[in-house]
Amino acid sequence: MVGDQRNPRPSTRRKSQRYDGTTIGTHGRPTQRASHARGSMNASNVEFSNARRQRRAERGYVDRVIPVTHSGESDAAYRRRSARAGYAQGVQRKSRAKSAAVVLVVVLLAALVAVGVGVFTYFKASDAKLSLADSNAADALVAQPEEGAYFALFAAELGSATSNGGAHTDAYVLARIDEDAGLLTLVGVPSNLSVALSDGAYHPLYEARGIGGDAELISKVADFAGVGISHYVRTDAQGITRLMDIFGGVMLTLPEEVDDPDAGVLHLEAGERLLDARAALTVLRADNLSGGLVARENTRVAFCMEMLDTALSSEGLDFATVVAEVAECIQTDWTASQLLDLGEALRPFDSLTVYAAFMPGYVSNGAYVAYGSEWDDMMSNVEAGLDPAAEVEKVIDVDRSKVKVEVRNGGGVTGMGAKMGDILTECGYALEGVGNTDDGATYPETLVVYTDDANAEAAEAIVEDAGIGRVVRNGGYYQFETDVLVIVGQDWLPVE
């Protein structure tokens, strides 16, 4: 009974004994394992973690049994083994991470190589299309300055809608580019400008390429403008057609209607219009504008500006795509890489200062003759980065007594030549002769012509003293022996 009173829950003891006989007997020490039977093991045969648990077990209470392993491994040994396992796992993780990193590096290198090959292929293909391989342009081009502005010549063979051809089928624009200052100046050069070519004769400028190639054209424009040309771009009607397809047309404001059968079958009303390929070629070729040659050349310069604006409006990879496509339409000494750099320097286009002008002059017998003094003044402004139309102040200091002058009456009014001769004599000039023009033409304005550049200021002095006239550099159409020839036109009405 005493034992029953000390342990009022025999069922718990029985459960503990059964647990002892199964759990401990199964995981206990091997030397005791064979002698244990269910319910026969007492608490003294079981090892507990502390004395308190040992006494509770002897009284029949078992809270938890921690089996003893077969190896008899101590806690320290277990920690060492776990640490080694953790280290091994860490090594494996580092190894896997290293392998992943190697794979990533390989993938990145492969991607970089692919991009490099793609970029190389892009530039190589574009440069091959842009190349002036069949041109001698390099013979006339000068090195671009490392700093400051430089000049480029743009040339277009526009072709003709008919079999007539002629001066209107070519267009030339001389451009001054100042990337640092964000300044672009475009000067229209008439294709029928009278120039002396390498064969020793005078020709319209558009015949230069046929006689001496691109180098002849470049050198003649450079000489006439008094500048060095560093870059050259050329295209033709097919190239312009392709450019219009690439850009989706060009917006241009037409100052007057265009209706020229020699330029094309289209009739275009005045005002702002989106020009497609056919319309663009019609506008560029049109030669019967009411504003004459000046209106035609101003339209061509405006078209060139709109083309640049459209091309430079693309950004990033889109601009690179534009360059690749444009390479199929033009030939130039610029490489694709240089065109990309130029595009970056000139964008956005609306932030640039842009000047546009046209060579001052007039048409005589189908050839264009520049007003020498005005042209020189314009180019002085262009080279200085100023508005080409700005007035140039000059101090003319000429010994008039040493300037030999001949006067011819071209206005059709008897006695006008003699009166001009009297005025110039009073001003101190050495008058060599007075007569009439013999070419049968009537001159609407007074011209003061010189051949040698040394007499340019003398011609300007005569205009200043006479109060009328345009200074003209002789293009070979006027024959005279004096320093200056004065042709009196219908615009001069002397005071009696």
Secondary structure, 3 states (H helix, E strand, C coil): CHHHHHCCCHHHHHHHHHHHHHHHHHHCCHHHHCCCCCCCCCHHHCCCCCHHHHHHHHCCCCCCCCCCCCCCCCHHHHHHHHHHHHHHHHHHHHHHHHHHHHHHHHHHHHHHHHHHHHHHHHHHHHHHHHCCCCCCHHHCCCCCCCCCCEEEEEEEECCCCCCCCCHHHEEEEEEEEECCCCEEEEEEECCCEEEECCCCCEEEHHHHHHHHHHHHHHHHHHHHHCCCCCEEEEEEHHHHHHHHHHHCCEEEEECCCECCCCCCCCCECCEEEEECHHHHHHHHHCCCCCCHHHHHHHHHHHHHHHHHHHHHCCCHHHHHHHHHHHCCCCEECCCHHHHHHHHHHHCCHHHCEEEEEECCEEEECCEEEECHHHHHHHHHHHHCCCCCCCCCCCCCCCCHHHCEEEEEECCCCCCHHHHHHHHHHHCCCEEEEEEECCCCCCCCCCEEEECCHHHHHHHHHHHHHHCCCEEEECCCCCCCCCCEEEEECCCCCCCC
